[in-house]
């Protein structure tokens, strides 16, 4: 039996509502009632499933086609419903925590609904729990069925103070799932493919349906093809639809074919800002049962919603698919770092400066796999948008969550963004009643944390991060010195190894007939982009004020700097227009280019040919400055080797300066119209100036108007024609959507665990190999294996699009695995690029071609890596791709949390070197052959056990197998999480 996050003890209530709805429809010609439309908690019999197929998306209106024609079906399923009612009555009676199911009264009479009361447990340990852990506890209590969730799991969470250091495992069932289109397309492809697999195995394909609400926002496909133009939004939208029409039609098919799936069309905004402003519920009220909103998403920055007091984090696409299908997520009960904030930010210091400071502190402290919970008197000085900025960058500081419990600031934001007064009242009443609300006007009871950090907000200073990693913070006053150090340092995260005599080189060129020049550090991309900052009115309006002051003083951004502004929602446009400041941004070239992620994910578009050729021919270390959250080399643009994260106002300031090689305290940004030097302080707005504009310009009505037509406001989307069948008709000629081979020859018998024998090393890496290195999202290089595949199928170079846009095609993505042009593979002895050495022949080949040779010869392969393998965006193709290349294991010093989970989900063995050891200390070159001695029976393998790895050169060393839970062992035994889910669903 599969359930959503709503309570199994409330099943009787839901069954009665459902049954009475059916009975009333037998005698009525009116549309079916909302209690039936909203009912989504059961694994139905075929008769009931056939009825539900016509039900539209759960939360966006009812449009029953010919309710009269449904009466016969309803009569047919009435006996089934009676049977369900009896079954649910039994289940409700057996719920282990039925005694704490409590009514939540409304102030004016009646009740909001019922809820599982934590105070009713009368356990003093709960009062000391971090708020983030209380959300896990409530979920476990509500979903406790002594099958997927046991009473022992509840006890583990209540005893968190003692159990979390022991790395105990708990199940968690999120209330909903969040997707964006880059990760959403492969997720829907997998679901469609799973339906086919169910069909082939003789089971009911309609079992493959989301059982919890799924929201997918199309935001990753827009590119900055056109910039510095009043027509940029429309032009880029047209290019987006030309490139992605097939993908978009597939997603639209999915929104119709699968229940509980809402697709927000292109041009609406960035997924995490839309989640914050619109999709986030904070508290669910499902069939009269209240419970906290929680969400897992296929984008690592899902954590942004933590700023709203909603527990959310990123997972791999394959994990998300399992959660959609009712599988509990297995997770290690995390430690929680208490981060105390005090004081107040100084004038002129932004939330971006704060988050870059917090990121550096937490990276140093070490928070991988942990929750971070913020508290203290400084919380009252942070707006909700500031909190969301800090929560957004959880992946950059390594935490699973950066959580801000709900308080009065949260409630004010909910009202600002158009949530109704009644909804906000329900949220506050429920959270107060269940001890999940923080009221800083009341005495605070001390909570226990695993470790503690503290930051006085007055100590935060303006800064940027770069040039290659988000946590390499540079105080603004030290930027010029740091830049020159980077030029001098050897190639690395903080070095470019430019010879002294080359450092002051000037490359002159003609930009559309105008004399121009570039130097090392010249800014060629300046982008106000990314959910991290565009959701924050203070920094967005701050950037507009910088532009205004610059215009008034006569400063102008050089025309060869590619400037762009990509808001995260239409609300930003409305308040920029309301403030009268958008015109000043336009004068500086920061026209709105679209509503999506753009430059932050590498969709920066081409540089002008004159600029690109000058950089390439003169080997210029060109710079990009962006208000994003990722700046790994090769991500933003192939030609910008230095990439700095900065607040939107600083993006404008650096664009005006035209270089990162500047000391803003001492050197002028430019010369004003009066011939005098203009300095940074002359264009920088005060905190009071910004607050005044925010107060006057950001209005609740803007949010309401933006979101009332969010699913139907794009005419190009509305015109897409899609089939109505529930099984997808795969087009073998498509280069965007292709049936993957995951379930070919699948049987009901699990294949069992596999060891590794005499495997060759496909790649030998150092530290910090990101998912961008493993599976790039950006442009497809004209000489790559993926380009060859596309050209052979008649796709012209101009229509290649990006790897991210082609994630629905396994043939392209397998060829794009390890195709990053900045890949550093030790087997190549210093050469940078997407190639490797085929060990048996010594030939240098593209990674895909080498892998193909190994597979053709029946030879296993492994990967050697350093620390933080798989850091960066949660990207399931970074695990799917290696699996399709035949990689059987990855041996690393450490793994990023989501990526390790994804490897397990695809049947790849993750192993960690013992502390103090790595490939170099063990004398491994990658030219050896490796055997990993795993037991042949899954029952003989335990989470975290040690195994011996031997090589044909006589070396032997011990590694830890990173199967962290028993459930992960079950996935491995089944050949991955998706085959596991299919076999389980068929057995149901």
TISEGU-770120 format. One line per 4 residues: number of its first residue (from 1); their letters; for each residue y, x, z of C-alpha. Coordinates in steps of 0.2 Angstrom, whole numbers, padded with zeros to 4 digits. Example, Ala and Ser with C-alpha at 12.3 -4.5 7.8 and 13.67 -1.06 7.14 Angstrom:
// TISEGU-770120
1> AS> -0022,0062,0039  -0005,0068,0036
END
This chain:
// TISEGU-770120
1> XXXX> 0000,0000,0000  0017,0007,-0005  0033,0002,0003  0051,0007,0001
5> XXXX> 0061,0014,0016  0062,-0003,0023  0052,-0007,0038  0034,-0012,0037
9> XXXX> 0036,-0021,0053  0048,-0032,0044  0036,-0036,0031  0032,-0053,0037
13> XXXX> 0050,-0058,0037  0051,-0051,0019  0035,-0060,0014  0041,-0077,0020
17> XXXX> 0058,-0075,0011  0048,-0070,-0005  0036,-0084,-0003  0049,-0097,0001
21> XXXX> 0059,-0091,-0014  0044,-0094,-0025  0041,-0111,-0018  0059,-0117,-0020
25> XXXX> 0059,-0111,-0038  0044,-0122,-0042  0055,-0137,-0039  0071,-0130,-0046
29> XXXX> 0078,-0126,-0063  0091,-0114,-0055  0090,-0095,-0057  0078,-0087,-0045
33> XXXX> 0087,-0083,-0028  0093,-0065,-0023  0080,-0064,-0010  0067,-0062,-0024
37> XXXX> 0078,-0051,-0035  0081,-0039,-0021  0063,-0039,-0015  0055,-0022,-0020
41> XXXX> 0043,-0017,-0006  0026,-0021,-0012  0012,-0014,-0023  0009,-0030,-0032
45> XXXX> -0007,-0037,-0040  -0006,-0037,-0059  -0001,-0056,-0059  0014,-0052,-0048
49> XXXX> 0018,-0036,-0058  0019,-0046,-0074  0032,-0057,-0066  0042,-0043,-0059
53> XXXX> 0044,-0034,-0076  0058,-0045,-0081  0068,-0042,-0065  0084,-0033,-0069
57> XXXX> 0091,-0018,-0058  0091,-0022,-0040  0109,-0021,-0036  0119,-0026,-0051
61> XXXX> 0117,-0045,-0054  0104,-0057,-0059  0101,-0062,-0077  0084,-0071,-0077
65> XXXX> 0080,-0075,-0095  0074,-0093,-0095  0069,-0097,-0077  0061,-0113,-0083
69> XXXX> 0048,-0102,-0093  0044,-0093,-0077  0037,-0108,-0067  0020,-0106,-0074
73> XXXX> 0019,-0088,-0069  0026,-0092,-0052  0013,-0106,-0049  0000,-0093,-0054
77> XXXX> 0005,-0081,-0042  0007,-0093,-0027  -0010,-0090,-0020  -0007,-0071,-0022
81> XXXX> 0008,-0073,-0011  -0001,-0083,0002  -0013,-0069,0003  0001,-0056,0004
85> XXXX> 0009,-0066,0018  -0007,-0065,0028  -0009,-0047,0025  0009,-0043,0030
89> XXXX> 0007,-0053,0045  -0007,-0042,0051  0003,-0027,0046  0018,-0032,0056
93> XXXX> 0008,-0036,0071  0000,-0019,0070  0016,-0009,0069  0016,0004,0083
97> XXXX> 0035,0001,0087  0037,-0017,0085  0043,-0018,0103  0059,-0009,0098
101> XXXX> 0064,-0020,0083  0080,-0027,0089  0093,-0039,0083  0111,-0033,0079
105> XXXX> 0123,-0047,0083  0139,-0050,0073  0155,-0051,0084  0159,-0069,0078
109> XXXX> 0141,-0076,0080  0125,-0074,0070  0117,-0057,0067  0119,-0043,0054
113> XXXX> 0100,-0041,0054  0087,-0032,0064  0084,-0013,0067  0073,-0001,0075
117> XXXX> 0082,0004,0091  0082,0022,0097  0089,0018,0114  0075,0005,0116
121> XXXX> 0063,0019,0117  0071,0025,0134  0067,0043,0130  0080,0055,0137
125> XXXX> 0076,0068,0124  0083,0057,0110  0101,0059,0118  0100,0078,0116
129> XXXX> 0094,0077,0098  0106,0082,0084  0112,0067,0074  0104,0073,0058
133> XXXX> 0087,0074,0067  0090,0056,0073  0090,0050,0055  0073,0058,0053
137> XXXX> 0067,0050,0069  0073,0033,0064  0064,0034,0047  0048,0039,0055
141> XXXX> 0048,0025,0067  0052,0012,0054  0039,0018,0042  0026,0022,0055
145> XXXX> 0009,0014,0048  -0003,0027,0056  -0007,0032,0038  0007,0039,0029
149> XXXX> 0017,0041,0045  0008,0043,0062  0014,0040,0080  0011,0059,0082
153> XXXX> 0024,0062,0068  0037,0052,0078  0032,0062,0094  0035,0078,0085
157> XXXX> 0053,0073,0080  0057,0066,0098  0051,0083,0105  0061,0092,0091
161> XXXX> 0068,0105,0104  0051,0111,0107  0042,0108,0090  0055,0114,0078
165> XXXX> 0053,0132,0082  0034,0130,0078  0037,0125,0060  0028,0108,0062
169> XXXX> 0026,0097,0047  0033,0079,0046  0033,0066,0033  0050,0059,0027
173> XXXX> 0053,0044,0016  0071,0044,0009  0079,0027,0006  0084,0031,-0012
177> XXXX> 0083,0044,-0026  0098,0052,-0036  0097,0060,-0053  0108,0067,-0066
181> XXXX> 0104,0068,-0084  0099,0086,-0086  0086,0083,-0072  0084,0065,-0075
185> XXXX> 0078,0066,-0093  0063,0076,-0089  0060,0065,-0074  0060,0050,-0085
189> XXXX> 0049,0059,-0098  0037,0063,-0084  0036,0045,-0078  0033,0039,-0096
193> XXXX> 0020,0052,-0098  0012,0047,-0081  0011,0029,-0088  0002,0035,-0103
197> XXXX> -0010,0045,-0092  -0014,0030,-0081  -0017,0020,-0097  -0029,0033,-0104
201> XXXX> -0039,0034,-0087  -0041,0015,-0088  -0029,0010,-0074  -0013,-0001,-0073
205> XXXX> 0002,0009,-0081  0014,-0002,-0072  0010,0006,-0056  0021,0020,-0062
209> XXXX> 0038,0012,-0056  0051,0017,-0044  0048,0009,-0027  0065,0014,-0020
213> XXXX> 0082,0013,-0028  0085,0026,-0041  0103,0030,-0047  0105,0041,-0062
217> XXXX> 0122,0047,-0067  0125,0055,-0085  0137,0069,-0081  0129,0085,-0087
221> XXXX> 0131,0083,-0106  0149,0084,-0109  0156,0101,-0116  0173,0107,-0118
225> XXXX> 0173,0108,-0137  0191,0102,-0137  0204,0108,-0124  0223,0108,-0123
229> XXXX> 0224,0091,-0132  0230,0073,-0128  0214,0068,-0138  0202,0079,-0129
233> XXXX> 0193,0066,-0119  0189,0055,-0134  0185,0070,-0145  0173,0078,-0133
237> XXXX> 0165,0061,-0130  0161,0059,-0148  0154,0076,-0149  0143,0072,-0133
241> XXXX> 0136,0057,-0141  0133,0065,-0158  0123,0079,-0149  0114,0068,-0136
245> XXXX> 0112,0051,-0144  0093,0052,-0144  0093,0058,-0125  0105,0044,-0120
249> XXXX> 0094,0031,-0129  0079,0037,-0120  0088,0035,-0103  0094,0018,-0108
253> XXXX> 0076,0014,-0112  0071,0020,-0095  0084,0009,-0086  0076,-0006,-0094
257> XXXX> 0058,0000,-0094  0057,0005,-0075  0062,-0006,-0061  0075,-0001,-0048
261> XXXX> 0083,0011,-0059  0102,0011,-0062  0109,0022,-0076  0128,0026,-0075
265> XXXX> 0133,0030,-0093  0142,0046,-0099  0161,0047,-0096  0160,0039,-0079
269> XXXX> 0161,0054,-0068  0151,0068,-0059  0135,0062,-0050  0140,0068,-0033
273> XXXX> 0158,0061,-0033  0151,0044,-0040  0138,0045,-0025  0152,0048,-0013
277> XXXX> 0164,0035,-0019  0152,0021,-0024  0133,0023,-0023  0132,0029,-0005
281> XXXX> 0128,0015,0007  0129,0024,0023  0118,0010,0031  0106,-0001,0021
285> XXXX> 0103,-0019,0024  0087,-0023,0015  0079,-0041,0018  0088,-0042,0035
289> XXXX> 0082,-0024,0041  0096,-0011,0044  0093,0007,0043  0102,0023,0038
293> XXXX> 0105,0028,0020  0096,0044,0015  0094,0051,-0002  0085,0065,-0011
297> XXXX> 0092,0071,-0028  0087,0082,-0042  0103,0092,-0041  0105,0104,-0027
301> XXXX> 0123,0098,-0023  0116,0081,-0018  0121,0088,-0001  0139,0083,-0004
305> XXXX> 0134,0065,0002  0131,0074,0019  0150,0073,0021  0149,0054,0022
309> XXXX> 0136,0055,0036  0122,0051,0024  0107,0063,0025  0104,0070,0008
313> XXXX> 0098,0086,0000  0091,0092,-0017  0073,0092,-0021  0064,0097,-0037
317> XXXX> 0062,0084,-0051  0043,0083,-0048  0046,0080,-0029  0059,0066,-0033
321> XXXX> 0047,0058,-0045  0034,0057,-0031  0047,0050,-0019  0051,0037,-0032
325> XXXX> 0033,0032,-0032  0032,0029,-0013  0025,0046,-0008  0032,0052,0008
329> XXXX> 0040,0069,0007  0031,0082,0017  0043,0094,0026  0044,0106,0040
333> XXXX> 0054,0099,0054  0070,0110,0052  0080,0119,0065  0098,0114,0066
337> XXXX> 0113,0126,0067  0127,0118,0077  0144,0123,0069  0158,0120,0080
341> XXXX> 0175,0118,0072  0192,0119,0082  0210,0121,0078  0219,0116,0062
345> XXXX> 0220,0124,0044  0237,0133,0042  0249,0127,0029  0245,0132,0012
349> XXXX> 0226,0134,0016  0214,0123,0006  0197,0115,0009  0191,0127,-0004
353> XXXX> 0197,0142,0006  0188,0134,0021  0171,0131,0012  0171,0149,0005
357> XXXX> 0173,0155,0022  0160,0144,0030  0148,0149,0016  0150,0168,0019
361> XXXX> 0148,0165,0038  0132,0154,0036  0124,0166,0023  0127,0180,0036
365> XXXX> 0119,0169,0050  0104,0164,0040  0101,0146,0038  0088,0144,0024
369> XXXX> 0077,0129,0027  0088,0123,0041  0101,0109,0044  0119,0113,0048
373> XXXX> 0128,0100,0059  0146,0101,0061  0155,0095,0077  0170,0099,0088
377> XXXX> 0188,0094,0090  0192,0102,0073  0183,0088,0065  0197,0076,0067
381> XXXX> 0208,0088,0057  0197,0087,0041  0198,0073,0029  0182,0065,0022
385> XXXX> 0185,0074,0006  0187,0091,0015  0170,0088,0024  0162,0083,0007
389> XXXX> 0168,0100,0000  0159,0109,0014  0144,0099,0013  0143,0101,-0006
393> XXXX> 0141,0120,-0005  0125,0119,0006  0115,0127,-0007  0127,0142,-0008
397> XXXX> 0125,0145,0010  0107,0141,0010  0105,0126,0021  0095,0111,0017
401> XXXX> 0110,0100,0023  0128,0103,0030  0129,0087,0040  0144,0078,0046
405> XXXX> 0140,0063,0057  0149,0046,0054  0165,0044,0064  0182,0035,0062
409> XXXX> 0187,0047,0048  0171,0041,0038  0175,0023,0041  0193,0025,0035
413> XXXX> 0186,0033,0019  0174,0019,0016  0189,0007,0017  0199,0018,0005
417> XXXX> 0186,0018,-0008  0184,0000,-0009  0169,-0004,0003  0172,-0022,0010
421> XXXX> 0178,-0024,0028  0162,-0034,0032  0151,-0019,0026  0161,-0006,0036
425> XXXX> 0160,-0017,0051  0141,-0018,0049  0140,0001,0047  0150,0004,0062
429> XXXX> 0140,-0009,0073  0123,-0002,0068  0127,0016,0070  0135,0013,0087
433> XXXX> 0120,0003,0093  0108,0016,0087  0118,0031,0094  0122,0038,0077
437> XXXX> 0141,0036,0078  0152,0049,0085  0168,0043,0094  0179,0058,0098
441> XXXX> 0189,0047,0109  0174,0046,0121  0167,0059,0132  0154,0069,0121
445> XXXX> 0136,0072,0128  0130,0090,0124  0117,0090,0110  0105,0104,0108
449> XXXX> 0105,0115,0093  0093,0129,0087  0108,0141,0086  0127,0140,0087
453> XXXX> 0142,0146,0077  0160,0143,0079  0176,0144,0068  0194,0141,0072
457> XXXX> 0201,0133,0057  0218,0143,0060  0208,0159,0056  0204,0153,0038
461> XXXX> 0215,0162,0025  0217,0159,0006  0202,0167,-0004  0191,0167,-0019
465> XXXX> 0173,0171,-0022  0166,0183,-0035  0164,0190,-0047  0145,0186,-0048
469> XXXX> 0140,0176,-0032  0147,0161,-0022  0146,0170,-0005  0155,0186,-0010
473> XXXX> 0171,0180,-0003  0187,0190,-0006  0203,0187,0004  0217,0183,-0008
477> XXXX> 0228,0198,-0001  0213,0210,-0005  0209,0204,-0022  0218,0218,-0032
481> XXXX> 0209,0231,-0022  0193,0222,-0023  0194,0220,-0042  0197,0239,-0045
485> XXXX> 0182,0243,-0033  0172,0231,-0045  0177,0241,-0060  0172,0257,-0052
489> XXXX> 0156,0252,-0043  0139,0254,-0052  0132,0238,-0061  0128,0225,-0048
493> XXXX> 0134,0210,-0039  0150,0219,-0035  0151,0231,-0049  0154,0234,-0068
497> XXXX> 0153,0253,-0070  0168,0254,-0081  0173,0273,-0083  0190,0278,-0076
501> XXXX> 0197,0282,-0093  0192,0265,-0100  0199,0254,-0085  0217,0252,-0092
505> XXXX> 0212,0249,-0110  0222,0236,-0119  0215,0226,-0134  0228,0219,-0145
509> XXXX> 0224,0205,-0157  0232,0190,-0166  0230,0173,-0159  0234,0161,-0173
513> XXXX> 0248,0172,-0179  0255,0176,-0161  0253,0193,-0154  0241,0194,-0139
517> XXXX> 0232,0206,-0129  0217,0207,-0117  0213,0219,-0103  0199,0221,-0090
521> XXXX> 0202,0206,-0079  0211,0195,-0091  0208,0177,-0088  0201,0168,-0103
525> XXXX> 0194,0153,-0095  0204,0143,-0081  0194,0127,-0077  0198,0113,-0064
529> XXXX> 0180,0107,-0063  0165,0103,-0052  0162,0089,-0039  0165,0102,-0025
533> XXXX> 0184,0100,-0028  0188,0086,-0040  0183,0074,-0027  0197,0080,-0015
537> XXXX> 0214,0073,-0019  0223,0086,-0008  0217,0101,-0019  0219,0091,-0035
541> XXXX> 0236,0085,-0032  0240,0102,-0025  0235,0110,-0042  0247,0097,-0050
545> XXXX> 0261,0102,-0039  0258,0121,-0043  0259,0116,-0062  0275,0106,-0058
549> XXXX> 0284,0120,-0049  0279,0132,-0063  0286,0121,-0076  0302,0119,-0067
553> XXXX> 0304,0138,-0066  0300,0141,-0084  0282,0148,-0082  0269,0144,-0095
557> XXXX> 0250,0148,-0097  0247,0160,-0111  0239,0150,-0126  0223,0160,-0127
561> XXXX> 0218,0155,-0110  0206,0141,-0112  0212,0128,-0099  0203,0112,-0094
565> XXXX> 0203,0098,-0081  0187,0088,-0079  0189,0075,-0065  0173,0069,-0056
569> XXXX> 0178,0051,-0058  0191,0040,-0066  0200,0038,-0049  0207,0056,-0051
573> XXXX> 0216,0051,-0067  0223,0036,-0059  0231,0045,-0044  0237,0059,-0055
577> XXXX> 0246,0046,-0066  0252,0037,-0051  0260,0053,-0044  0268,0057,-0061
581> XXXX> 0261,0074,-0060  0248,0074,-0075  0262,0078,-0087  0265,0094,-0079
585> XXXX> 0247,0099,-0079  0247,0094,-0098  0262,0106,-0101  0251,0120,-0093
589> XXXX> 0236,0116,-0105  0226,0107,-0091  0223,0091,-0101  0209,0080,-0095
593> XXXX> 0194,0085,-0106  0181,0073,-0100  0172,0066,-0084  0158,0077,-0080
597> XXXX> 0152,0094,-0074  0158,0105,-0089  0162,0123,-0085  0154,0123,-0068
601> XXXX> 0137,0122,-0076  0141,0132,-0092  0147,0118,-0103  0163,0128,-0106
605> XXXX> 0162,0127,-0125  0167,0141,-0137  0181,0153,-0134  0193,0154,-0149
609> XXXX> 0185,0166,-0162  0199,0179,-0160  0197,0179,-0141  0178,0180,-0142
613> XXXX> 0178,0194,-0155  0191,0204,-0146  0181,0204,-0130  0165,0208,-0139
617> XXXX> 0172,0222,-0150  0181,0231,-0135  0168,0227,-0122  0181,0219,-0111
621> XXXX> 0176,0213,-0094  0185,0196,-0096  0187,0184,-0082  0185,0165,-0079
625> XXXX> 0193,0156,-0064  0185,0139,-0059  0185,0127,-0045  0166,0126,-0046
629> XXXX> 0152,0131,-0034  0142,0143,-0045  0148,0159,-0053  0132,0168,-0057
633> XXXX> 0133,0180,-0072  0130,0172,-0089  0132,0154,-0081  0150,0150,-0085
637> XXXX> 0151,0158,-0102  0141,0172,-0110  0157,0182,-0113  0165,0181,-0095
641> XXXX> 0157,0194,-0085  0168,0191,-0070  0168,0174,-0063  0178,0168,-0048
645> XXXX> 0177,0152,-0038  0194,0146,-0032  0203,0131,-0027  0211,0120,-0041
649> XXXX> 0229,0126,-0036  0223,0144,-0037  0215,0141,-0054  0232,0136,-0060
653> XXXX> 0240,0151,-0052  0228,0163,-0060  0230,0155,-0077  0249,0157,-0076
657> XXXX> 0246,0176,-0070  0234,0178,-0085  0224,0191,-0075  0214,0193,-0059
661> XXXX> 0221,0211,-0057  0236,0205,-0047  0242,0206,-0029  0250,0189,-0027
665> XXXX> 0259,0195,-0011  0268,0209,-0020  0268,0207,-0039  0276,0193,-0049
669> XXXX> 0266,0180,-0058  0279,0180,-0072  0297,0179,-0077  0306,0162,-0075
673> XXXX> 0318,0154,-0088  0333,0162,-0078  0325,0180,-0081  0320,0182,-0063
677> XXXX> 0303,0186,-0057  0293,0172,-0051  0281,0175,-0036  0266,0166,-0029
681> XXXX> 0276,0159,-0015  0288,0151,-0027  0275,0139,-0034  0264,0136,-0019
685> XXXX> 0266,0119,-0011  0265,0117,0008  0252,0106,0016  0266,0093,0020
689> XXXX> 0271,0092,0002  0253,0089,-0003  0250,0076,0011  0265,0066,0006
693> XXXX> 0259,0065,-0012  0242,0060,-0007  0248,0046,0004  0258,0039,-0009
697> XXXX> 0246,0041,-0024  0228,0038,-0018  0226,0019,-0016  0210,0008,-0013
701> XXXX> 0213,-0002,-0028  0210,0013,-0039  0192,0014,-0033  0189,-0004,-0035
705> XXXX> 0196,-0004,-0053  0186,0011,-0057  0169,0006,-0051  0169,-0013,-0055
709> XXXX> 0164,-0009,-0073  0155,0007,-0070  0139,0003,-0079  0147,-0006,-0094
713> XXXX> 0163,0003,-0097  0157,0015,-0112  0157,0006,-0129  0147,0020,-0137
717> XXXX> 0134,0018,-0123  0134,-0001,-0125  0130,0001,-0144  0114,0011,-0142
721> XXXX> 0099,0001,-0147  0083,0004,-0138  0065,-0003,-0139  0059,-0015,-0125
725> XXXX> 0041,-0009,-0123  0036,-0003,-0106  0026,0012,-0114  0036,0024,-0123
729> XXXX> 0033,0027,-0142  0034,0046,-0143  0041,0053,-0159  0032,0069,-0164
733> XXXX> 0046,0075,-0175  0059,0073,-0161  0067,0090,-0154  0074,0081,-0139
737> XXXX> 0060,0070,-0132  0042,0076,-0133  0026,0071,-0124  0022,0085,-0112
741> XXXX> 0005,0092,-0110  0003,0091,-0091  -0011,0077,-0091  -0021,0082,-0107
745> XXXX> -0039,0082,-0103  -0036,0075,-0085  -0050,0067,-0076  -0052,0059,-0059
749> XXXX> -0059,0075,-0052  -0047,0087,-0045  -0049,0105,-0053  -0049,0113,-0036
753> XXXX> -0039,0129,-0031  -0038,0144,-0042  -0037,0163,-0038  -0030,0176,-0050
757> XXXX> -0041,0189,-0058  -0035,0205,-0067  -0018,0197,-0071  -0004,0206,-0080
761> XXXX> 0013,0207,-0074  0024,0197,-0086  0040,0201,-0078  0046,0213,-0063
765> XXXX> 0062,0207,-0055  0074,0213,-0041  0083,0202,-0029  0093,0186,-0032
769> XXXX> 0084,0180,-0048  0092,0162,-0050  0085,0147,-0059  0099,0151,-0072
773> XXXX> 0089,0167,-0076  0072,0158,-0076  0078,0142,-0086  0095,0143,-0092
777> XXXX> 0105,0127,-0095  0118,0134,-0107  0119,0138,-0125  0103,0143,-0136
781> XXXX> 0105,0160,-0143  0104,0161,-0162  0090,0174,-0162  0079,0166,-0148
785> XXXX> 0062,0159,-0149  0069,0142,-0145  0082,0144,-0160  0067,0149,-0171
789> XXXX> 0058,0133,-0166  0073,0122,-0170  0077,0130,-0186  0059,0128,-0192
793> XXXX> 0062,0109,-0189  0078,0108,-0199  0090,0109,-0184  0106,0118,-0189
797> XXXX> 0113,0131,-0178  0129,0120,-0175  0117,0106,-0168  0107,0117,-0156
801> XXXX> 0116,0110,-0141  0111,0117,-0125  0094,0120,-0116  0100,0108,-0102
805> XXXX> 0102,0094,-0115  0084,0098,-0122  0075,0097,-0106  0065,0082,-0112
809> XXXX> 0056,0093,-0125  0043,0105,-0117  0042,0115,-0133  0060,0120,-0132
813> XXXX> 0060,0123,-0114  0044,0134,-0113  0053,0145,-0126  0069,0144,-0116
817> XXXX> 0060,0151,-0100  0067,0168,-0095  0079,0167,-0110  0095,0171,-0101
821> XXXX> 0104,0185,-0110  0108,0193,-0093  0090,0195,-0087  0086,0211,-0079
825> XXXX> 0068,0215,-0080  0062,0232,-0073  0049,0233,-0086  0063,0237,-0098
829> XXXX> 0069,0252,-0089  0087,0246,-0088  0089,0236,-0104  0097,0219,-0101
833> XXXX> 0090,0203,-0110  0077,0190,-0112  0063,0202,-0117  0048,0211,-0108
837> XXXX> 0034,0223,-0112  0017,0217,-0117  0007,0229,-0106  -0009,0230,-0116
841> XXXX> 0001,0236,-0132  0017,0243,-0125  0027,0232,-0137  0044,0225,-0132
845> XXXX> 0044,0206,-0136  0053,0190,-0131  0046,0184,-0115  0039,0168,-0123
849> XXXX> 0030,0178,-0137  0023,0190,-0124  0016,0176,-0114  0009,0168,-0129
853> XXXX> -0001,0184,-0133  -0008,0184,-0115  -0013,0166,-0116  -0021,0168,-0133
857> XXXX> -0031,0182,-0125  -0036,0172,-0110  -0027,0184,-0098  -0018,0178,-0082
861> XXXX> 0000,0183,-0078  0010,0185,-0063  0028,0189,-0059  0035,0202,-0046
865> XXXX> 0051,0198,-0038  0063,0203,-0024  0073,0192,-0012  0080,0175,-0015
869> XXXX> 0069,0171,-0030  0074,0155,-0038  0091,0153,-0029  0104,0142,-0038
873> XXXX> 0102,0125,-0045  0087,0114,-0041  0079,0115,-0058  0061,0109,-0060
877> XXXX> 0060,0118,-0077  0061,0134,-0068  0043,0130,-0062  0037,0120,-0077
881> XXXX> 0042,0133,-0089  0032,0148,-0081  0017,0136,-0079  0017,0132,-0097
885> XXXX> 0019,0151,-0101  0003,0154,-0091  0010,0161,-0075  -0002,0159,-0061
889> XXXX> 0007,0167,-0046  0024,0174,-0041  0025,0188,-0028  0042,0189,-0020
893> XXXX> 0051,0195,-0005  0057,0178,-0002  0060,0161,-0011  0074,0148,-0012
897> XXXX> 0068,0133,-0003  0068,0120,-0017  0061,0132,-0030  0046,0137,-0019
901> XXXX> 0042,0119,-0018  0043,0117,-0036  0031,0131,-0040  0018,0123,-0028
905> XXXX> 0022,0106,-0037  0017,0114,-0054  0001,0123,-0047  0009,0141,-0046
909> XXXX> 0004,0151,-0031  0020,0157,-0021  0016,0173,-0011  0028,0183,0000
913> XXXX> 0027,0202,0003  0025,0206,0021  0042,0210,0030  0048,0227,0025
917> XXXX> 0038,0228,0010  0041,0225,-0009  0036,0230,-0026  0046,0247,-0024
921> XXXX> 0040,0252,-0007  0022,0248,-0012  0024,0259,-0027  0021,0244,-0039
925> XXXX> 0027,0247,-0057  0022,0231,-0065  0010,0240,-0077  -0005,0236,-0065
929> XXXX> -0017,0222,-0066  -0017,0211,-0051  -0031,0201,-0042  -0027,0188,-0029
933> XXXX> -0042,0184,-0018  -0040,0165,-0013  -0055,0155,-0007  -0063,0144,-0019
937> XXXX> -0063,0129,-0008  -0047,0120,-0003  -0054,0118,0015  -0055,0136,0017
941> XXXX> -0036,0139,0014  -0023,0135,0027  -0004,0135,0026  0004,0152,0028
945> XXXX> -0012,0162,0028  -0013,0180,0023  -0022,0185,0007  -0026,0202,0000
949> XXXX> -0019,0207,-0017  -0028,0222,-0026  -0023,0231,-0042  -0033,0240,-0055
953> XXXX> -0024,0256,-0049  -0033,0255,-0032  -0018,0249,-0022  -0021,0234,-0010
957> XXXX> -0008,0225,0000  -0007,0209,0011  0004,0194,0006  0007,0177,0014
961> XXXX> 0003,0162,0004  0018,0151,0004  0009,0134,0004  0019,0128,0019
965> XXXX> 0010,0111,0023  -0007,0103,0021  0001,0091,0008  0006,0106,-0003
969> XXXX> -0012,0112,-0002  -0018,0095,-0008  -0005,0097,-0023  -0013,0114,-0027
973> XXXX> -0030,0107,-0026  -0025,0093,-0039  -0017,0105,-0051  0001,0100,-0045
977> XXXX> 0010,0085,-0037  0010,0074,-0052  -0009,0074,-0055  -0011,0071,-0037
981> XXXX> 0000,0056,-0037  -0009,0049,-0052  -0026,0051,-0044  -0020,0043,-0028
985> XXXX> -0012,0028,-0037  -0028,0025,-0047  -0038,0025,-0031  -0026,0012,-0022
END
